[in-house]
């Protein structure tokens, strides 16, 4: 069965700063911030939340159907999906703009500063979710505002259970809109910071949110994650990575594993355990789509 993954498709330009941001940014000078970072290493990768999640799910043996948009420069991305055996039937080609671009700088403590140009992502709402017998699951990940709103409604109308994963897109929505997303969704995933913002804007605690869906997962980076079901929380311990090389795309790798587990009918705790394992593998590789899961124990 297939999973439709709505979200961004982007090119990531990833730079490494060998120092610490905290040593370069003076808190009492933020009102006149003017800093420059020397980045000896730079690479360009395929990225975007939908692309990264689809990559992880494909490695796990799933059938991802990414739904999003690329620009006039997106031919290489479409070709890559073809090579990976990932369908592009729900990928719009917008020739009047560029593919979304993320400029990501990471310091030695794995803190990140990101600049993001949405480009073709803002046209992703032109692709629609429709009922289909082979589509079992869906996911709403960061995308154009209109696309996130419309695709959530379309999943619900089509009777397709879906994960609401607002990610970096969360600040675009007010409390009423976020509450509506939650009421449409079957599961919700956020990181710790996003979870606090989600609770602040909706007025609902993690426990209260978990009563409105089949489950809420709050990822905690190197501390594992919290799985909330019916108001009760289970802490799922982290996996120790072989090396800490690049955190870019770790959350997306985790979410690909979540979709795989949900497809198998696993509990959320078991899904989270696999997510932690896949995230630990990913963080040991540079770039969001350059790792392998050969030998992964599930």
C-alpha positions as CSV (number, residue, x, y, z in Angstrom):
1,X,0.0,0.0,0.0
2,X,1.1,3.6,-0.7
3,X,1.5,6.6,1.5
4,X,1.0,10.1,0.1
5,X,3.6,12.5,1.6
6,X,2.6,16.2,1.1
7,X,5.4,18.6,1.6
8,X,8.4,20.5,0.3
9,X,10.8,19.3,-2.4
10,X,14.0,21.4,-2.2
11,X,17.6,21.6,-2.9
12,X,19.7,22.0,0.3
13,X,23.0,23.9,0.3
14,X,24.7,22.6,3.4
15,X,27.6,24.5,5.0
16,X,29.7,23.6,8.0
17,X,31.0,26.3,10.4
18,X,33.9,24.8,12.4
19,X,33.3,27.1,15.4
20,X,30.3,27.8,17.6
21,X,27.5,30.3,16.8
22,X,27.3,31.2,20.4
23,X,30.9,32.5,20.4
24,X,30.2,34.7,17.4
25,X,26.9,36.2,18.2
26,X,26.9,38.7,21.1
27,X,23.6,38.8,23.0
28,X,23.8,42.5,23.8
29,X,24.5,43.4,20.1
30,X,21.5,41.6,18.5
31,X,19.9,44.9,17.6
32,X,22.9,45.6,15.2
33,X,23.6,42.0,14.2
34,X,26.2,41.8,11.5
35,X,28.1,38.5,11.5
36,X,30.0,36.5,8.9
37,X,30.9,32.8,9.1
38,X,33.8,31.1,7.3
39,X,32.4,27.8,6.0
40,X,35.3,25.6,4.6
41,X,32.9,22.8,3.4
42,X,29.9,23.2,1.2
43,X,27.7,20.6,-0.5
44,X,24.4,20.6,-2.4
45,X,21.9,17.9,-1.7
46,X,18.4,16.8,-2.6
47,X,16.2,17.7,0.3
48,X,12.8,19.1,1.3
49,X,10.6,17.3,3.9
50,X,8.5,15.3,1.4
51,X,11.6,14.2,-0.5
52,X,13.5,13.2,2.6
53,X,10.6,11.3,4.1
54,X,9.9,9.5,0.8
55,X,13.6,8.5,0.7
56,X,13.4,7.0,4.2
57,X,10.2,5.2,3.5
58,X,11.5,3.8,0.2
59,X,14.6,2.4,2.0
60,X,12.3,0.6,4.5
61,X,10.4,-1.1,1.7
62,X,7.4,1.2,1.5
63,X,5.7,2.9,-1.4
64,X,6.0,6.6,-1.0
65,X,4.0,9.0,-3.2
66,X,5.5,12.5,-2.6
67,X,3.1,15.3,-3.4
68,X,4.7,18.7,-4.0
69,X,6.2,21.0,-6.6
70,X,9.5,21.6,-8.3
71,X,10.6,24.5,-10.4
72,X,12.2,24.9,-13.8
73,X,15.4,23.6,-12.3
74,X,13.8,20.5,-10.9
75,X,14.6,18.0,-13.7
76,X,17.4,16.5,-11.7
77,X,15.1,15.9,-8.7
78,X,12.5,14.1,-10.9
79,X,15.3,12.0,-12.5
80,X,16.5,11.1,-9.0
81,X,13.1,9.9,-8.0
82,X,12.9,7.8,-11.1
83,X,16.3,6.2,-10.3
84,X,15.1,5.5,-6.8
85,X,11.8,4.0,-8.0
86,X,9.8,6.7,-6.4
87,X,6.7,7.8,-8.3
88,X,6.5,11.4,-9.5
89,X,2.8,11.3,-10.5
90,X,1.9,13.8,-7.8
91,X,4.8,16.2,-8.3
92,X,4.0,19.4,-10.1
93,X,6.6,21.0,-12.4
94,X,6.2,24.8,-12.2
95,X,8.4,26.3,-15.0
96,X,7.9,29.9,-13.9
97,X,9.9,29.7,-10.7
98,X,12.8,27.9,-9.1
99,X,12.6,24.8,-6.9
100,X,12.6,25.6,-3.2
101,X,16.1,26.2,-1.8
102,X,17.3,25.8,1.7
103,X,20.7,27.3,2.8
104,X,21.7,25.4,6.0
105,X,24.7,26.3,8.1
106,X,25.7,23.9,11.0
107,X,28.2,24.7,13.8
108,X,30.3,22.2,15.7
109,X,27.6,21.7,18.3
110,X,25.1,20.8,15.5
111,X,23.2,24.1,16.0
112,X,21.7,25.2,12.6
113,X,20.9,28.5,10.9
114,X,18.7,28.1,7.9
115,X,17.5,30.5,5.1
116,X,14.7,29.1,3.0
117,X,13.3,30.3,-0.4
118,X,9.9,28.6,-1.0
119,X,9.9,29.0,-4.8
120,X,7.7,26.3,-6.5
121,X,6.5,25.1,-3.1
122,X,4.0,27.9,-3.1
123,X,2.2,26.2,-6.0
124,X,1.9,22.8,-4.3
125,X,-1.8,23.4,-3.6
126,X,-2.5,22.9,-7.3
127,X,-2.0,19.1,-6.8
128,X,-5.0,17.5,-5.1
129,X,-5.4,14.4,-2.8
130,X,-8.1,12.1,-4.2
131,X,-9.4,8.7,-3.0
132,X,-7.6,5.7,-4.4
133,X,-7.7,2.1,-3.3
134,X,-3.9,1.7,-3.0
135,X,-3.4,4.7,-0.8
136,X,-3.5,3.7,2.9
137,X,-1.9,6.7,4.7
138,X,-1.0,10.3,4.3
139,X,1.2,12.9,5.9
140,X,1.0,16.7,6.0
141,X,4.6,18.0,6.4
142,X,5.9,21.6,5.9
143,X,4.7,23.0,2.6
144,X,3.0,26.1,1.1
145,X,0.3,27.4,3.5
146,X,-2.5,26.8,1.0
147,X,-1.3,23.3,0.3
148,X,-1.2,22.3,3.9
149,X,-4.7,23.6,4.6
150,X,-6.2,22.1,1.4
151,X,-4.5,18.8,1.6
152,X,-5.5,18.2,5.2
153,X,-9.2,18.8,4.2
154,X,-8.7,16.5,1.1
155,X,-7.3,13.6,3.2
156,X,-10.2,13.8,5.6
157,X,-12.7,14.0,2.7
158,X,-11.1,11.0,1.0
159,X,-11.2,9.0,4.2
160,X,-7.4,8.6,4.3
161,X,-5.9,8.7,7.8
162,X,-2.9,11.1,8.0
163,X,-0.1,12.4,10.2
164,X,-0.1,16.1,10.8
165,X,3.6,17.2,11.0
166,X,3.6,21.0,10.9
167,X,7.4,21.3,11.4
168,X,8.8,24.7,10.3
169,X,5.4,25.6,8.9
170,X,3.8,25.7,12.3
171,X,4.3,29.5,12.8
172,X,2.2,30.2,9.7
173,X,-1.0,29.2,11.5
174,X,-2.9,30.6,14.4
175,X,-4.4,28.6,17.2
176,X,-7.8,28.1,15.6
177,X,-6.2,26.8,12.4
178,X,-3.9,24.4,14.3
179,X,-6.8,23.1,16.3
180,X,-8.6,22.3,13.1
181,X,-5.6,20.5,11.7
182,X,-5.5,18.4,14.9
183,X,-9.2,17.6,14.6
184,X,-8.8,16.5,11.0
185,X,-5.6,14.4,11.7
186,X,-5.2,10.9,12.9
187,X,-1.8,11.4,14.4
188,X,0.4,14.4,15.3
189,X,4.2,14.7,15.4
190,X,6.3,17.7,16.5
191,X,9.7,18.3,18.0
192,X,10.0,19.6,21.5
193,X,10.1,23.3,20.5
194,X,7.2,22.9,18.1
195,X,5.2,21.0,20.7
196,X,5.5,23.9,23.1
197,X,4.3,26.3,20.4
198,X,1.5,24.0,19.4
199,X,0.3,23.8,23.0
200,X,0.7,27.6,23.5
201,X,-1.3,28.5,20.4
202,X,-4.1,25.9,20.8
203,X,-4.3,26.1,24.6
204,X,-4.2,22.3,24.7
205,X,-1.5,20.3,26.6
206,X,0.2,17.3,25.0
207,X,-2.1,15.1,27.0
208,X,-5.2,16.9,25.8
209,X,-4.0,16.8,22.2
210,X,-3.4,13.0,22.5
211,X,-7.1,12.6,23.4
212,X,-8.2,14.2,20.2
213,X,-6.1,12.0,17.9
214,X,-4.8,8.4,17.9
215,X,-1.5,9.6,19.3
216,X,0.9,12.4,19.6
217,X,4.7,12.0,19.3
218,X,7.1,14.7,20.5
219,X,10.7,14.1,19.3
220,X,13.5,15.2,21.7
221,X,16.5,14.9,19.5
222,X,19.3,13.1,21.3
223,X,17.0,12.4,24.2
224,X,14.6,10.1,22.3
225,X,10.9,11.0,22.1
226,X,7.7,11.1,24.0
227,X,4.7,9.0,22.8
228,X,1.4,10.3,24.1
229,X,-1.7,8.1,23.8
230,X,-5.0,8.8,25.5
231,X,-3.3,11.2,27.9
232,X,-0.6,8.8,29.0
233,X,3.1,9.4,28.0
234,X,5.8,6.8,27.3
235,X,9.4,7.9,26.9
236,X,11.2,6.1,24.1
237,X,14.9,6.0,24.7
238,X,17.3,7.3,22.0
239,X,19.6,5.1,19.9
240,X,23.3,5.8,20.1
241,X,24.7,6.8,16.6
242,X,27.9,5.5,15.3
243,X,29.0,9.1,14.8
244,X,27.4,12.5,14.8
245,X,28.1,14.0,11.4
246,X,25.1,16.0,10.2
247,X,21.6,16.4,11.8
248,X,20.1,17.7,8.5
249,X,17.1,15.5,7.7
250,X,17.1,13.4,10.9
251,X,13.5,14.4,11.7
252,X,12.4,13.4,8.2
253,X,14.2,10.1,8.4
254,X,12.3,9.5,11.7
255,X,9.0,10.3,10.1
256,X,9.7,8.0,7.2
257,X,10.1,5.2,9.8
258,X,6.9,6.3,11.5
259,X,4.9,5.9,8.2
260,X,6.5,2.5,7.7
261,X,5.4,1.4,11.1
262,X,1.9,2.7,10.8
263,X,1.6,0.9,7.5
264,X,2.4,-2.3,9.4
265,X,-0.1,-1.6,12.1
266,X,2.5,-1.2,14.8
267,X,1.9,0.6,18.0
268,X,3.2,4.2,18.2
269,X,5.9,3.1,20.7
270,X,7.3,0.5,18.3
271,X,7.1,3.1,15.4
272,X,9.1,5.5,17.5
273,X,11.7,2.9,18.4
274,X,12.3,2.3,14.7
275,X,12.3,6.1,14.1
276,X,15.0,6.5,16.6
277,X,17.1,3.8,15.0
278,X,16.7,5.3,11.5
279,X,17.5,8.8,12.8
280,X,20.7,7.5,14.4
281,X,21.8,6.0,11.1
282,X,21.0,9.2,9.3
283,X,22.9,11.5,11.6
284,X,26.1,9.6,10.8
285,X,25.9,10.6,7.1
286,X,26.2,14.0,5.5
287,X,23.1,15.3,3.7
288,X,19.5,14.2,4.1
289,X,19.4,11.5,1.5
290,X,22.8,9.9,1.4
291,X,22.5,7.1,4.0
292,X,21.8,3.4,3.7
293,X,19.7,1.2,6.0
294,X,21.5,-2.0,5.1
295,X,21.8,-4.2,8.2
296,X,19.3,-2.2,10.2
297,X,17.6,-4.3,12.9
298,X,13.9,-3.6,13.1
